[in-house]
């Protein structure tokens, strides 16, 4: 079934409320760009591709709500809105990529009326959304052959339809393999501290009727030692030019364990997640989130008052631990500095 994470309807942005899942399935309606910013910050919408779509739609909402203005003032107001949205979360490359696309539309429409500019921005935002779904399907098609009938696959966080406009990246590859008739079983890391695996990935897999087993994050190594994990696949929030990858905290640990146990470790992400302006992962900005994500769950305290917390939302997996990066333009392999450079020149990989 098709899960529509985010879409444009009646000049508003509609989002699945991911904070309410899996207990309640409901939608949030954003009528202003500030409401979109709030949804990005509080994880109502999350996952790099989905955040990118939300950012684009936020700009469109901002343009739609502006009063009639002189052309240059209209343009400056829109660029200011872009800058405000850019501050919502720092790590996801797709947020900035989507804003760059919207800025091109803003700058190219200087000679058109404000009404026509707004129409073009809405059109571009909707296109980014539909394009993302098609990209995800192609990622799934490209990566599906890497998995064989009977594989036990480990995932971390949620890189499914909920992290994108629909279909998913890492889970999209699993979906695609299943659509080809392959019988797969998924081990789902719960993914502390917000439990995106336990709350979201299990919700998706249950809807898709894909067999799965939920485990705590600290069980993964033991399962690998028992030979219960055949392959690992995760998504990405930003990939540097050399292949170093930022993903949900805990990904690095899985990659190291996979190396020790000789288990293939795959990244699935659109080319838009690759940031060629950064030579290595050390330059990727890592978001630190509020301490109550660790000391509380659903507003219930689980640690003593005054407990000091360090809560990075992401970590960096060095390229040397990554078996392959699955994109819509093909499968990238080491050395990633070369394969990434080639793919940005328009060359395809297999």
C-alpha positions as CSV (number, residue, x, y, z in Angstrom):
1,X,0.0,0.0,0.0
2,X,1.1,3.6,-0.6
3,X,1.9,5.6,2.5
4,X,1.7,9.4,1.7
5,X,4.0,11.0,4.3
6,X,3.6,14.6,3.0
7,X,1.5,16.2,0.3
8,X,0.0,19.5,-0.9
9,X,-3.7,20.0,-0.6
10,X,-5.9,23.1,-0.8
11,X,-2.9,25.4,-0.4
12,X,-1.8,23.7,2.7
13,X,0.8,21.0,3.6
14,X,-0.5,17.8,5.0
15,X,1.8,15.6,7.1
16,X,1.5,12.2,8.9
17,X,2.0,13.0,12.5
18,X,5.0,10.7,13.2
19,X,5.0,11.6,16.9
20,X,1.6,10.0,17.3
21,X,2.6,6.7,15.6
22,X,2.1,3.8,16.1
23,X,-0.8,4.2,18.5
24,X,-2.7,6.9,16.5
25,X,-2.7,7.5,12.8
26,X,-3.5,11.2,12.2
27,X,-2.5,14.1,9.9
28,X,-1.3,17.5,10.8
29,X,-2.3,20.5,8.6
30,X,0.3,23.3,8.1
31,X,-1.0,26.5,6.7
32,X,2.1,28.6,7.2
33,X,5.8,28.1,6.7
34,X,6.3,28.7,10.5
35,X,4.1,25.7,11.2
36,X,6.3,23.6,8.7
37,X,9.4,24.7,10.6
38,X,7.8,23.6,13.9
39,X,6.9,20.3,12.3
40,X,10.5,19.7,11.2
41,X,11.9,20.7,14.6
42,X,9.6,18.6,16.7
43,X,9.9,15.5,14.4
44,X,6.3,15.5,13.2
45,X,8.1,15.1,9.8
46,X,11.6,13.5,9.8
47,X,14.0,11.7,7.5
48,X,16.2,13.7,5.1
49,X,14.1,13.3,1.9
50,X,10.9,14.1,3.7
51,X,12.4,17.1,5.4
52,X,13.6,18.3,2.0
53,X,10.0,18.1,0.6
54,X,8.7,19.8,3.7
55,X,11.2,22.6,3.3
56,X,10.2,23.2,-0.3
57,X,6.5,23.2,0.5
58,X,7.3,25.6,3.4
59,X,8.7,28.1,1.0
60,X,5.7,27.7,-1.2
61,X,3.4,28.4,1.8
62,X,5.5,31.4,2.7
63,X,5.1,32.8,-0.8
64,X,1.4,32.1,-0.9
65,X,0.8,34.0,2.4
66,X,2.8,37.1,1.5
67,X,0.8,40.3,0.8
68,X,1.3,42.1,-2.6
69,X,4.8,43.5,-2.7
70,X,7.2,45.2,-5.1
71,X,9.1,42.4,-7.0
72,X,12.5,42.9,-5.3
73,X,11.0,43.1,-1.8
74,X,8.9,40.0,-2.6
75,X,12.1,38.2,-3.6
76,X,14.0,39.3,-0.5
77,X,11.1,38.2,1.7
78,X,11.2,34.8,0.1
79,X,15.0,34.4,0.5
80,X,14.6,35.4,4.2
81,X,11.9,32.6,4.6
82,X,14.4,30.2,3.0
83,X,17.1,31.2,5.5
84,X,14.6,30.7,8.4
85,X,13.7,27.2,7.2
86,X,17.4,26.4,6.8
87,X,17.9,26.8,10.5
88,X,15.3,24.2,11.5
89,X,17.7,21.2,11.4
90,X,21.4,21.2,10.5
91,X,22.4,17.7,9.4
92,X,19.9,16.6,6.6
93,X,21.5,17.6,3.3
94,X,18.1,17.3,1.5
95,X,16.7,20.3,3.4
96,X,19.4,22.6,1.9
97,X,19.2,20.9,-1.5
98,X,15.5,21.5,-1.7
99,X,15.9,25.2,-0.6
100,X,18.5,25.6,-3.3
101,X,16.0,24.4,-5.9
102,X,13.4,26.8,-4.5
103,X,15.8,29.7,-4.6
104,X,16.5,29.1,-8.3
105,X,12.8,29.4,-9.0
106,X,12.7,32.6,-6.9
107,X,15.6,34.1,-8.8
108,X,14.4,33.0,-12.2
109,X,10.9,34.5,-11.7
110,X,12.1,38.1,-11.1
111,X,10.4,39.3,-14.2
112,X,7.1,37.6,-13.6
113,X,4.2,38.7,-11.5
114,X,3.9,37.8,-7.9
115,X,0.9,35.6,-8.6
116,X,2.8,33.7,-11.3
117,X,5.9,33.4,-9.1
118,X,3.8,31.8,-6.3
119,X,2.3,29.3,-8.9
120,X,5.8,28.4,-10.0
121,X,7.0,27.8,-6.4
122,X,4.0,25.6,-5.6
123,X,4.5,23.7,-8.8
124,X,8.2,23.1,-8.0
125,X,7.4,22.0,-4.4
126,X,4.8,19.5,-5.6
127,X,7.3,18.3,-8.3
128,X,10.0,17.7,-5.7
129,X,7.5,15.6,-3.7
130,X,6.4,13.4,-6.7
131,X,10.0,13.2,-7.9
132,X,11.1,11.9,-4.5
133,X,8.7,8.9,-4.7
134,X,10.0,8.0,-8.2
135,X,13.6,8.3,-7.0
136,X,12.9,6.0,-4.1
137,X,11.3,3.4,-6.4
138,X,14.4,3.5,-8.6
139,X,16.7,3.1,-5.5
140,X,14.6,0.1,-4.6
141,X,14.9,-1.3,-8.1
142,X,18.7,-0.8,-8.2
143,X,19.3,-2.3,-4.8
144,X,16.8,-5.1,-4.7
145,X,19.0,-7.6,-6.4
146,X,21.6,-7.4,-3.6
147,X,19.2,-9.3,-1.4
148,X,18.4,-13.0,-1.8
149,X,15.5,-15.1,-0.9
150,X,15.6,-16.0,2.8
151,X,17.8,-13.1,3.9
152,X,17.6,-11.8,7.4
153,X,18.2,-8.0,7.2
154,X,19.0,-5.6,10.0
155,X,17.7,-2.0,9.8
156,X,18.3,1.0,12.0
157,X,16.1,4.1,12.6
158,X,13.4,4.5,9.9
159,X,14.3,4.9,6.3
160,X,11.0,3.9,4.9
161,X,8.0,5.8,3.4
162,X,7.8,7.9,6.5
163,X,11.3,9.3,6.0
164,X,10.5,10.2,2.4
165,X,7.5,11.5,0.4
166,X,6.6,7.8,0.0
167,X,8.1,4.2,-0.6
168,X,11.4,4.8,1.2
169,X,15.1,4.4,0.7
170,X,16.4,1.5,2.8
171,X,13.0,0.0,3.3
172,X,12.3,0.8,-0.3
173,X,15.0,-1.6,-1.3
174,X,13.4,-4.2,1.0
175,X,10.0,-3.5,-0.5
176,X,11.4,-3.8,-4.0
177,X,13.0,-7.2,-3.3
178,X,9.7,-8.4,-1.8
179,X,7.8,-7.2,-4.9
180,X,10.1,-9.5,-6.9
181,X,8.9,-12.4,-4.8
182,X,11.8,-12.7,-2.4
183,X,11.0,-13.8,1.1
184,X,12.9,-11.6,3.6
185,X,12.8,-11.2,7.3
186,X,13.7,-7.8,8.9
187,X,15.3,-7.3,12.3
188,X,14.4,-3.8,13.5
189,X,16.6,-1.9,15.8
190,X,14.4,0.0,18.2
191,X,16.7,3.1,17.7
192,X,17.1,5.0,21.0
193,X,16.3,7.6,22.2
194,X,13.2,8.4,20.1
195,X,12.5,4.8,19.0
196,X,12.0,5.5,15.3
197,X,12.6,1.8,14.6
198,X,10.2,0.5,17.2
199,X,7.5,3.1,16.5
200,X,7.8,3.7,12.8
201,X,9.6,1.0,10.9
202,X,7.5,-1.8,12.6
203,X,4.4,0.2,11.7
204,X,5.4,0.3,8.0
205,X,6.5,-3.4,7.9
206,X,3.3,-4.5,9.6
207,X,1.2,-2.6,7.0
208,X,3.3,-4.2,4.2
209,X,3.0,-7.7,5.8
210,X,6.8,-8.0,5.7
211,X,8.0,-10.4,8.5
212,X,10.0,-8.6,11.2
213,X,11.4,-8.9,14.7
214,X,12.0,-5.9,17.0
215,X,15.2,-5.9,19.0
216,X,16.9,-3.4,21.3
217,X,19.9,-1.5,19.8
218,X,22.3,-3.3,22.1
219,X,21.2,-6.8,20.9
220,X,22.5,-6.3,17.4
221,X,26.1,-7.4,17.9
222,X,25.0,-10.6,19.7
223,X,22.6,-11.5,16.8
224,X,25.5,-11.0,14.3
225,X,27.7,-13.3,16.4
226,X,25.0,-15.9,16.2
227,X,24.9,-15.7,12.4
228,X,21.3,-14.3,12.5
229,X,22.1,-11.2,10.3
230,X,22.9,-11.7,6.6
231,X,22.9,-8.0,5.6
232,X,22.4,-4.5,7.0
233,X,20.8,-1.6,5.2
234,X,20.3,1.9,6.5
235,X,19.5,5.4,5.1
236,X,21.5,8.5,5.2
237,X,21.1,12.2,6.2
238,X,24.2,13.5,4.5
239,X,27.0,11.8,2.5
240,X,30.4,13.5,2.1
241,X,32.4,13.4,-1.2
242,X,34.5,10.5,0.0
243,X,31.5,8.4,1.1
244,X,31.6,9.1,4.8
245,X,28.0,9.0,5.9
246,X,25.9,10.7,8.6
247,X,23.0,8.7,9.8
248,X,21.0,8.2,13.0
249,X,23.1,7.7,16.1
250,X,24.1,4.1,16.4
251,X,24.8,3.5,12.7
252,X,28.6,3.7,13.2
253,X,28.5,1.0,15.9
254,X,26.5,-1.3,13.5
255,X,29.0,-0.7,10.7
256,X,32.0,-1.6,12.9
257,X,30.2,-4.7,14.1
258,X,29.4,-5.6,10.5
259,X,33.0,-5.3,9.6
260,X,34.1,-7.7,12.4
261,X,31.4,-10.2,11.4
262,X,32.0,-9.9,7.6
263,X,28.4,-8.7,7.0
264,X,27.6,-6.5,4.0
265,X,26.7,-3.0,5.2
266,X,24.6,-0.9,2.7
267,X,23.6,2.7,2.6
268,X,20.5,3.6,0.5
269,X,20.0,7.3,-0.3
270,X,19.2,9.6,-3.2
271,X,22.0,11.4,-5.0
272,X,20.6,14.7,-3.5
273,X,21.8,13.5,-0.1
274,X,25.4,13.6,-1.3
275,X,27.2,16.8,-0.3
276,X,30.2,17.1,-2.6
277,X,31.2,20.4,-1.0
278,X,32.4,18.4,2.0
279,X,35.5,16.3,1.4
280,X,35.0,14.1,4.4
281,X,32.5,13.3,7.1
282,X,34.4,15.3,9.7
283,X,32.8,18.4,8.2
284,X,29.2,17.2,8.4
285,X,27.3,19.2,11.1
286,X,25.9,17.0,13.8
287,X,22.7,18.1,15.4
288,X,22.4,17.8,19.2
289,X,18.9,17.5,20.5
290,X,17.2,18.3,23.8
291,X,18.1,16.3,26.9
292,X,14.5,15.3,27.6
293,X,14.6,12.9,24.6
294,X,17.0,10.8,26.8
295,X,15.7,11.5,30.3
296,X,12.0,11.1,29.3
297,X,9.8,9.1,27.0
298,X,6.4,10.4,26.1
299,X,6.8,12.9,29.0
300,X,7.5,10.2,31.5
301,X,10.8,10.7,33.3
302,X,13.2,7.7,33.3
303,X,16.3,9.4,34.8
304,X,16.9,11.4,38.0
305,X,16.3,15.1,37.8
306,X,19.4,17.0,37.0
307,X,21.0,14.2,35.0
308,X,23.6,15.5,32.5
309,X,22.9,14.4,29.0
310,X,24.8,14.3,25.7
311,X,22.4,13.7,22.8
312,X,23.8,13.8,19.3
313,X,21.1,12.8,16.8
314,X,23.6,11.4,14.3
315,X,27.0,9.8,13.9
316,X,29.5,9.4,11.1
317,X,30.2,6.1,9.5
318,X,33.6,6.1,7.7
319,X,33.4,5.1,4.0
320,X,35.8,2.2,4.6
321,X,33.0,0.4,6.5
322,X,30.4,0.8,3.8
323,X,30.0,-2.0,1.3
324,X,28.0,0.0,-1.2
325,X,25.8,3.1,-1.5
326,X,22.6,2.5,-3.4
327,X,21.3,5.5,-5.3
328,X,18.7,6.1,-8.0
329,X,21.6,6.4,-10.5
330,X,23.1,3.1,-9.6
331,X,25.2,1.4,-6.9
332,X,28.3,3.2,-5.9
333,X,31.3,1.3,-4.7
334,X,34.8,2.0,-3.4
335,X,36.7,4.2,-3.9
336,X,33.7,6.5,-3.3
337,X,35.5,9.7,-4.1
338,X,35.7,8.4,-7.7
339,X,32.3,6.8,-8.0
340,X,30.6,9.9,-6.4
341,X,32.5,12.2,-8.7
342,X,31.4,10.2,-11.7
343,X,27.8,10.1,-10.7
344,X,27.7,13.8,-10.3
345,X,29.0,14.1,-13.9
346,X,26.0,12.1,-15.1
347,X,27.6,8.7,-15.4
348,X,25.5,5.7,-14.3
349,X,26.8,2.8,-12.1
350,X,25.8,-0.8,-11.5
